[in-house]
Amino acid sequence: MPITAKTLTRTVISFFLTAVFLYLAFRNANFDELWTSLKSANVAWIIALVPINVFSHWIRALRWRYMLTPIKRDTSLRNLFSAVMIGYLVNNVLPRAGEFVRPYVAGKLEHISRSSALGTVVLERILDTVTFLFTLCIILFLYPNALAPFVGEVEGVRVYFLLGSLMLLFVATVAYFKSGFLFRFVKVAKPLVPKKYAEKLDEIIEKFLSGINVSGAREHLSMIAFLSLVLYAVYGLALLVAFYTIEPIAAQGFDFGTAMVLLTVATVAYVLPAPGGMGTYHSFLTFTLVSLYSVDQVSALSFSIITHEISYLTITVTGIVYFLKDHLRVSEITAQTDAV
């Protein structure tokens, strides 16, 4: 299947963004010192990052299983994990496209409506935003100095950041619980749709709403919320373990709170449309470690490289394994990415 102009344009923009942020991250780097730092990294702690990364994706698949119960009960956790990893594999190449590939794979393996599965993925992103904003509120309250690299008078603006985060948390929470109601406003645009597509639009909206209306599954809301917090905690654990990979950073005795501060920064970096957070992650985390925690440039950049590349390679290898095991074709995945 030929690559569409839209896909090509999006790919060019994504890789341009990656190039810009990679330049910003590495422009002042001493590559001899950087290589020495990477060679001296603790291999045992680096290896320990792999199962933690895999476990975080497994938790995401488990939470998704609960979110899918209104559509189909007793979905295979193995199949959902496969869909998650293949979706992330695609995101490593083309940002956001994996969000469309994941429900396609789940739909094919589990024989469920792909539109409904897509609805749960959208709802999952809302839930991730709620969790992120909740964590951000806690971080700003407990670690006000986290704002130091970005603002002059920390105490003067701390309350505004906190109030703003709480407001956004409230909005995101409402969007989660009333997402079905909000999405129905899409039907307002129905008169603008050509007649021959109107019926298909109705069908897609109804299937989408059946997936996005997970908030009606009250029996699982507490477990979904719990797994969301666990998921974010495991992400933080991965960064905490990574502190021990670089000796100068390990010597500073950073705690779990520091890991969570870095996690909020990393989350923002991944929001930008760079494939797999390439460049944006390196630039943001290096800047934060140097500016906020006075880590030397070489150690900070080494830490960013190790944590990002371990995650990137884990996703890539695992995604390819499941892609091959589930007998998927590149043409199938390409068709889904062209729909983004």
Sequence and secondary structure as in RCSB ss.txt:
>XXXX:A:sequence
MPITAKTLTRTVISFFLTAVFLYLAFRNANFDELWTSLKSANVAWIIALVPINVFSHWIRALRWRYMLTPIKRDT
SLRNLFSAVMIGYLVNNVLPRAGEFVRPYVAGKLEHISRSSALGTVVLERILDTVTFLFTLCIILFLYPNALAPF
VGEVEGVRVYFLLGSLMLLFVATVAYFKSGFLFRFVKVAKPLVPKKYAEKLDEIIEKFLSGINVSGAREHLSMIA
FLSLVLYAVYGLALLVAFYTIEPIAAQGFDFGTAMVLLTVATVAYVLPAPGGMGTYHSFLTFTLVSLYSVDQVSA
LSFSIITHEISYLTITVTGIVYFLKDHLRVSEITAQTDAV
>XXXX:A:secstr
    HHHHHHHHHHHHHHHHHHHHHHTT  HHHHHHHHHTS HHHHHHHHHHHHHHHHHHHHHHHHHTTTT SS 
 HHHHHHHHHHHHHHHTTSTTTHHHHHHHHHHHHHT  HHHHHHHHHHHHHHHHHHHHHHHHHHHHH GGGGTTT
 S HHHHHHHHHHHHHHHHHHHHHHHHTHHHHHGGGGGGGGGS HHHHHHHHHHHHHHHHHHGGGG HHHHHHHH
HHHHHHHHHHHHHHHHHGGGSHHHHTTT  HHHHHHHHHHHHHHHHSSSGGGTTHHHHHHHHHHHHHH   HHHH
HHHHHHHHHHHHHHHHHHHHHHHHHTT  HHHHHHHHTT 
